Amino acid sequence: MKPLLVVDAANVVGSVPDGWWRDRFGAAERLRDALAGRSGTEDVVLVVEGKARGVPSVDGVRVVPAEHSGDDKIVEVVRTEGAGRPVTVVTADRELRRRVTELGAEVAGPTSVPRR
């Protein structure tokens, strides 16, 4: 079973002040496309919320919309899909990092994933 990479889209997009706030949907699409270029050695899940909901999945990246809390959706993905395999969650959110490490996930900061 492949390792699981779960990316907190809002947190990663928001980590660089590049005008993402003018086009949240487009920023999430660009992040998704950058993630799609990864080697394919892991399952990649991009959790989106707010105005980024509706970004479609592409080959190599499954996009999961959070209807309410993005953090809660990330915890749910880790809990339901992470059993029995390595899981890494990409976020800088301290509380989310605490929650997912309690479930056995590793954490990485936003700079660990490509933005373009």
GULUM-129045 format. One line per field, with one value per atom (N, C-alpha, C): residue number from 1; atom name; x, y, z. Coordinates in steps of 0.02 Angstrom, whole numbers, padded with zeros to 5 digits. Example, Ala and Ser with C-alpha at 12.3 -4.5 7.8 and 13.67 -1.06 7.14 Angstrom:
seq: 1 1 1 2 2 2 $
atom: N CA C N CA C $
X: 00660 00615 00660 00642 00684 00645 $
Y: -00284 -00225 -00165 -00112 -00053 00002 $
Z: 00390 00390 00390 00354 00357 00394 $
This chain:
seq: 1 1 1 2 2 2 3 3 3 4 4 4 5 5 5 6 6 6 7 7 7 8 8 8 9 9 9 10 10 10 11 11 11 12 12 12 13 13 13 14 14 14 15 15 15 16 16 16 17 17 17 18 18 18 19 19 19 20 20 20 21 21 21 22 22 22 23 23 23 24 24 24 25 25 25 26 26 26 27 27 27 28 28 28 29 29 29 30 30 30 31 31 31 32 32 32 33 33 33 34 34 34 35 35 35 36 36 36 37 37 37 38 38 38 39 39 39 40 40 40 41 41 41 42 42 42 43 43 43 44 44 44 45 45 45 46 46 46 47 47 47 48 48 48 49 49 49 50 50 50 51 51 51 52 52 52 53 53 53 54 54 54 55 55 55 56 56 56 57 57 57 58 58 58 59 59 59 60 60 60 61 61 61 62 62 62 63 63 63 64 64 64 65 65 65 66 66 66 67 67 67 68 68 68 69 69 69 70 70 70 71 71 71 72 72 72 73 73 73 74 74 74 75 75 75 76 76 76 77 77 77 78 78 78 79 79 79 80 80 80 81 81 81 82 82 82 83 83 83 84 84 84 85 85 85 86 86 86 87 87 87 88 88 88 89 89 89 90 90 90 91 91 91 92 92 92 93 93 93 94 94 94 95 95 95 96 96 96 97 97 97 98 98 98 99 99 99 100 100 100 101 101 101 102 102 102 103 103 103 104 104 104 105 105 105 106 106 106 107 107 107 108 108 108 109 109 109 110 110 110 111 111 111 112 112 112 113 113 113 114 114 114 115 115 115 116 116 116 $
atom: N CA C N CA C N CA C N CA C N CA C N CA C N CA C N CA C N CA C N CA C N CA C N CA C N CA C N CA C N CA C N CA C N CA C N CA C N CA C N CA C N CA C N CA C N CA C N CA C N CA C N CA C N CA C N CA C N CA C N CA C N CA C N CA C N CA C N CA C N CA C N CA C N CA C N CA C N CA C N CA C N CA C N CA C N CA C N CA C N CA C N CA C N CA C N CA C N CA C N CA C N CA C N CA C N CA C N CA C N CA C N CA C N CA C N CA C N CA C N CA C N CA C N CA C N CA C N CA C N CA C N CA C N CA C N CA C N CA C N CA C N CA C N CA C N CA C N CA C N CA C N CA C N CA C N CA C N CA C N CA C N CA C N CA C N CA C N CA C N CA C N CA C N CA C N CA C N CA C N CA C N CA C N CA C N CA C N CA C N CA C N CA C N CA C N CA C N CA C N CA C N CA C N CA C N CA C N CA C N CA C N CA C N CA C N CA C N CA C N CA C N CA C N CA C N CA C N CA C N CA C N CA C $
X: 00042 00000 00044 00027 00066 00059 00110 00102 00048 00020 -00033 -00007 -00015 00002 -00062 -00077 -00138 -00116 -00141 -00119 -00177 -00163 -00210 -00205 -00248 -00242 -00244 -00291 -00297 -00234 -00205 -00145 -00084 -00076 -00019 -00025 -00084 -00095 -00084 -00108 -00103 -00034 00012 00079 00123 00102 00141 00096 00112 00070 00078 00050 00059 -00006 -00054 -00117 -00170 -00159 -00206 -00276 -00282 -00347 -00392 -00365 -00406 -00437 -00407 -00433 -00417 -00455 -00443 -00451 -00500 -00512 -00451 -00428 -00370 -00307 -00299 -00240 -00241 -00299 -00305 -00292 -00316 -00302 -00227 -00193 -00121 -00083 -00104 -00073 -00086 -00148 -00165 -00121 -00113 -00073 00001 00026 00095 00104 00054 00057 00053 00017 00009 00075 00124 00189 00234 00210 00250 00261 00305 00328 00275 00220 00170 00183 00230 00245 00201 00155 00110 00041 -00009 -00077 -00081 -00102 -00105 -00178 -00196 -00262 -00254 -00290 -00290 -00357 -00358 -00420 -00431 -00488 -00505 -00567 -00574 -00632 -00651 -00708 -00730 -00736 -00709 -00715 -00676 -00635 -00597 -00635 -00692 -00732 -00754 -00754 -00771 -00711 -00651 -00591 -00592 -00588 -00593 -00527 -00533 -00475 -00443 -00379 -00343 -00303 -00275 -00232 -00178 -00172 -00120 -00139 -00196 -00218 -00293 -00315 -00387 -00403 -00450 -00471 -00533 -00530 -00584 -00610 -00673 -00700 -00722 -00708 -00732 -00794 -00850 -00911 -00911 -00875 -00872 -00799 -00772 -00703 -00654 -00606 -00554 -00512 -00498 -00459 -00495 -00560 -00598 -00597 -00601 -00600 -00532 -00478 -00411 -00403 -00427 -00424 -00464 -00522 -00563 -00526 -00494 -00456 -00400 -00363 -00309 -00336 -00390 -00420 -00445 -00480 -00512 -00467 -00418 -00377 -00305 -00285 -00216 -00197 -00246 -00232 -00184 -00131 -00085 -00036 -00030 00020 00046 00105 00132 00088 00078 00037 00077 00077 00106 00053 00045 -00002 00039 00024 00059 00016 00039 00006 00053 00039 00076 00031 -00030 -00079 -00060 -00044 -00019 -00071 -00132 -00184 -00196 -00198 -00207 -00148 -00089 -00029 -00035 -00057 -00066 -00118 -00173 -00227 -00205 -00169 -00151 -00092 -00047 00007 -00020 -00073 -00105 -00132 -00146 -00170 -00113 -00051 00007 00036 00009 00035 00097 00139 00195 00168 00204 00183 00242 00225 00274 00245 00289 00267 00250 00217 00196 00252 00313 00367 00389 00363 00382 00348 00299 00265 00275 00276 00285 00224 00236 00181 00167 00212 00202 00223 $
Y: -00059 00000 00062 00110 00171 00215 00255 00305 00356 00389 00438 00508 00554 00624 00664 00698 00738 00811 00853 00922 00969 01012 01064 01122 01122 01171 01243 01259 01328 01351 01308 01325 01333 01287 01290 01351 01361 01418 01483 01486 01547 01561 01515 01524 01572 01589 01634 01691 01753 01809 01828 01785 01795 01817 01842 01864 01810 01754 01697 01718 01768 01789 01818 01838 01864 01807 01747 01690 01626 01612 01553 01488 01486 01427 01414 01466 01460 01441 01469 01452 01378 01353 01281 01238 01260 01222 01220 01276 01278 01232 01232 01186 01114 01099 01031 01009 01054 01037 01027 01067 01058 00991 00973 00908 00850 00858 00805 00786 00831 00817 00775 00755 00713 00645 00606 00544 00490 00494 00441 00384 00394 00341 00345 00395 00402 00422 00408 00432 00503 00549 00620 00641 00670 00696 00771 00813 00885 00903 00928 00947 01022 01038 01108 01128 01194 01220 01287 01313 01379 01386 01441 01456 01408 01367 01318 01252 01245 01184 01184 01127 01121 01111 01119 01103 01028 01008 00936 00899 00835 00791 00784 00766 00751 00688 00660 00601 00617 00577 00585 00625 00662 00702 00697 00669 00667 00727 00768 00827 00811 00826 00812 00878 00895 00957 00950 01001 01003 01046 01018 01056 01106 01090 01135 01149 01116 01127 01086 01121 01086 01043 01067 01028 00963 00967 00907 00857 00882 00837 00804 00841 00812 00757 00770 00719 00657 00668 00612 00571 00604 00569 00529 00559 00522 00461 00470 00416 00359 00376 00325 00295 00333 00308 00293 00312 00306 00242 00201 00141 00095 00075 00025 00051 00117 00144 00210 00230 00295 00352 00401 00459 00522 00569 00635 00687 00734 00790 00853 00891 00953 01011 01044 01102 01136 01200 01236 01248 01227 01238 01195 01227 01191 01143 01164 01120 01060 01071 01016 00968 00995 00952 00908 00936 00897 00842 00858 00810 00751 00765 00710 00669 00701 00660 00612 00632 00586 00524 00529 00473 00435 00457 00422 00453 00508 00539 00580 00586 00633 00699 00753 00818 00851 00892 00931 01000 01049 01117 01131 01187 01205 01208 01223 01228 01159 01106 01038 01016 01054 01037 01093 01076 01128 01173 01235 01282 01295 01277 01290 01229 $
Z: 00000 00000 00000 -00042 -00048 00013 00029 00081 00060 00110 00099 00115 00069 00080 00079 00134 00140 00146 00100 00097 00116 00164 00187 00137 00087 00032 00057 00101 00124 00159 00199 00236 00191 00144 00098 00052 00023 -00022 00016 00077 00117 00145 00135 00165 00125 00064 00023 -00001 00014 -00005 -00079 -00123 -00195 -00229 -00191 -00219 -00222 -00188 -00189 -00167 -00125 -00098 -00151 -00208 -00263 -00303 -00299 -00338 -00300 -00249 -00207 -00247 -00290 -00332 -00377 -00411 -00455 -00418 -00358 -00317 -00298 -00281 -00264 -00325 -00383 -00445 -00460 -00452 -00464 -00416 -00353 -00305 -00324 -00343 -00364 -00423 -00471 -00530 -00512 -00466 -00444 -00408 -00368 -00333 -00382 -00437 -00486 -00518 -00515 -00543 -00499 -00441 -00396 -00428 -00400 -00431 -00438 -00402 -00407 -00358 -00312 -00264 -00202 -00201 -00143 -00167 -00127 -00140 -00113 -00155 -00136 -00130 -00072 -00060 -00044 -00081 -00070 -00041 00021 00053 00043 00011 -00004 00034 00044 00080 00052 00073 00054 -00022 -00048 -00119 -00164 -00135 -00174 -00183 -00148 -00159 -00232 -00261 -00331 -00376 -00349 -00387 -00400 -00463 -00478 -00466 -00456 -00451 -00520 -00520 -00582 -00569 -00623 -00614 -00564 -00512 -00463 -00401 -00404 -00346 -00340 -00284 -00269 -00226 -00250 -00214 -00173 -00108 -00062 -00034 -00047 -00019 00053 00093 00162 00163 00182 00184 00242 00294 00352 00369 00417 00439 00397 00367 00330 00376 00436 00484 00502 00514 00531 00473 00412 00354 00347 00361 00358 00410 00470 00523 00502 00472 00448 00395 00348 00295 00326 00373 00406 00442 00478 00517 00472 00418 00377 00324 00300 00245 00264 00325 00345 00381 00398 00436 00398 00432 00404 00353 00348 00301 00326 00301 00322 00297 00339 00322 00339 00292 00304 00290 00336 00327 00319 00266 00254 00278 00330 00359 00408 00420 00472 00533 00529 00583 00643 00698 00757 00786 00792 00820 00775 00710 00663 00667 00672 00678 00740 00795 00856 00845 00815 00805 00761 00707 00661 00688 00726 00755 00807 00841 00888 00853 00788 00749 00715 00728 00701 00638 00614 00553 00567 00517 00518 00493 00506 00479 00443 00395 00358 00347 00339 00329 00256 00243 00175 00124 00145 00096 00071 00100 00078 00014 -00009 -00072 -00123 -00187 -00238 -00242 -00259 -00268 -00341 -00384 -00457 -00496 $
